[in-house]
């Protein structure tokens, strides 16, 4: 399936294969999160807040790969559901730091277990050494594209 002058062979294109993995991973994550009433972005937001409390809307948007506007809508919903709190006043500048509530941490614990199951399935045929090598290679690829 050669694309002639472009030189892209989909079966061996690293970019295409990475997109295929990303799509399959997202679909598998959505499948386990949907019964919990969550999306991947919802889960990612809670996970980021658990690991880095106090992130702003902009920081959460960057970390979950959505727009600031989309993150603001999500944060409003999470706040209304009692999963996060946001300060009424910014600590500095205009950013309103966000924190998980006890209910948010409880929802995250359930979701994290489900997502860990997906990730465990994804890497089940890779040895620990291969997993380490894959992490290093993917990190190198991302850094190369950011440079």
C-alpha positions as CSV (number, residue, x, y, z in Angstrom):
1,X,0.0,0.0,0.0
2,X,2.7,2.5,-1.0
3,X,1.6,6.1,-1.5
4,X,4.0,6.7,-4.3
5,X,5.9,10.0,-4.0
6,X,4.9,10.6,-0.4
7,X,6.9,7.6,0.8
8,X,4.4,6.8,3.5
9,X,3.7,3.1,4.0
10,X,0.9,2.9,6.5
11,X,1.8,-0.5,7.8
12,X,5.2,0.7,8.8
13,X,4.6,4.4,9.4
14,X,5.5,5.1,13.1
15,X,3.1,8.1,13.1
16,X,0.2,6.0,11.8
17,X,0.9,3.2,14.2
18,X,1.1,5.6,17.1
19,X,-2.2,7.1,16.1
20,X,-3.7,3.6,15.8
21,X,-2.6,2.8,19.4
22,X,-3.8,6.2,20.7
23,X,-7.2,5.6,19.1
24,X,-7.5,2.0,20.5
25,X,-6.4,3.2,23.9
26,X,-8.9,6.0,24.0
27,X,-11.7,3.7,22.9
28,X,-10.8,1.1,25.5
29,X,-10.6,3.8,28.2
30,X,-14.0,5.3,27.1
31,X,-15.5,1.8,27.3
32,X,-14.5,1.4,31.0
33,X,-15.2,5.0,32.0
34,X,-18.6,5.4,30.3
35,X,-20.3,3.1,32.9
36,X,-18.8,5.4,35.6
37,X,-20.4,8.4,34.0
38,X,-17.0,9.7,32.9
39,X,-15.1,10.6,29.7
40,X,-11.4,10.3,29.2
41,X,-11.0,14.1,29.6
42,X,-13.0,14.0,32.9
43,X,-10.8,11.2,34.2
44,X,-7.6,12.9,33.0
45,X,-8.6,16.1,34.7
46,X,-9.2,14.4,38.1
47,X,-6.0,12.4,37.7
48,X,-4.0,15.6,37.0
49,X,-5.6,17.3,40.0
50,X,-4.7,14.4,42.3
51,X,-1.1,14.5,41.2
52,X,-0.8,18.3,41.0
53,X,-3.4,20.0,43.2
54,X,-4.1,23.6,42.5
55,X,-3.7,23.6,38.7
56,X,-5.4,26.3,36.8
57,X,-8.0,26.0,34.0
58,X,-5.2,26.6,31.4
59,X,-2.8,24.1,33.0
60,X,-5.6,21.5,33.1
61,X,-6.5,22.2,29.5
62,X,-2.9,21.7,28.4
63,X,-2.6,18.5,30.4
64,X,-5.7,17.0,29.0
65,X,-5.2,18.2,25.4
66,X,-8.4,20.2,25.2
67,X,-9.1,23.9,24.8
68,X,-9.4,26.3,27.7
69,X,-13.0,26.8,26.9
70,X,-13.8,23.0,26.9
71,X,-11.9,22.7,30.2
72,X,-13.9,25.6,31.7
73,X,-17.2,23.8,30.8
74,X,-15.9,20.6,32.3
75,X,-14.7,22.3,35.5
76,X,-18.1,24.0,35.9
77,X,-19.8,20.6,35.6
78,X,-17.3,18.9,38.0
79,X,-17.8,21.7,40.5
80,X,-21.6,21.4,40.3
81,X,-21.3,17.7,40.9
82,X,-19.1,18.4,44.0
83,X,-16.0,16.7,42.6
84,X,-13.8,19.8,42.5
85,X,-13.6,23.2,44.2
86,X,-12.2,26.4,42.8
87,X,-11.2,29.4,44.8
88,X,-13.5,32.4,44.4
89,X,-10.4,34.6,44.2
90,X,-7.1,33.9,42.4
91,X,-4.1,33.4,44.6
92,X,-2.2,35.6,42.1
93,X,-2.9,36.8,38.6
94,X,-6.2,35.6,37.2
95,X,-5.9,31.8,37.5
96,X,-8.3,30.1,39.9
97,X,-6.6,27.0,41.4
98,X,-8.7,23.8,41.4
99,X,-8.7,21.1,44.1
100,X,-10.3,17.7,44.3
101,X,-13.0,17.1,46.9
102,X,-13.4,13.9,48.8
103,X,-16.1,12.8,46.3
104,X,-13.7,13.6,43.5
105,X,-11.0,11.5,45.0
106,X,-13.5,8.6,45.5
107,X,-14.6,8.8,41.9
108,X,-11.0,8.9,40.8
109,X,-10.0,5.8,42.8
110,X,-12.7,3.8,41.0
111,X,-11.8,5.2,37.6
112,X,-8.0,4.8,38.1
113,X,-8.5,1.1,38.8
114,X,-10.5,0.7,35.6
115,X,-8.0,2.6,33.5
116,X,-5.1,0.7,35.0
117,X,-6.8,-2.5,33.8
118,X,-6.8,-1.1,30.3
119,X,-3.2,-0.1,30.5
120,X,-2.2,-3.5,31.9
121,X,-4.0,-5.2,29.0
122,X,-2.3,-3.0,26.5
123,X,1.2,-3.9,27.8
124,X,0.4,-7.5,28.7
125,X,2.6,-8.9,25.9
126,X,5.6,-6.6,26.7
127,X,8.3,-7.6,29.2
128,X,9.2,-5.1,31.9
129,X,12.4,-4.3,29.9
130,X,10.4,-3.7,26.7
131,X,8.0,-1.5,28.6
132,X,10.9,0.6,29.9
133,X,12.3,0.8,26.4
134,X,9.0,1.8,24.9
135,X,8.5,4.6,27.5
136,X,12.0,5.9,26.7
137,X,11.4,5.8,23.0
138,X,8.0,7.5,23.2
139,X,9.5,10.2,25.4
140,X,12.3,10.8,23.0
141,X,9.8,11.0,20.1
142,X,7.7,13.6,21.9
143,X,10.8,15.6,22.9
144,X,12.1,15.6,19.3
145,X,8.8,17.0,18.0
146,X,8.7,19.7,20.7
147,X,12.3,20.8,19.9
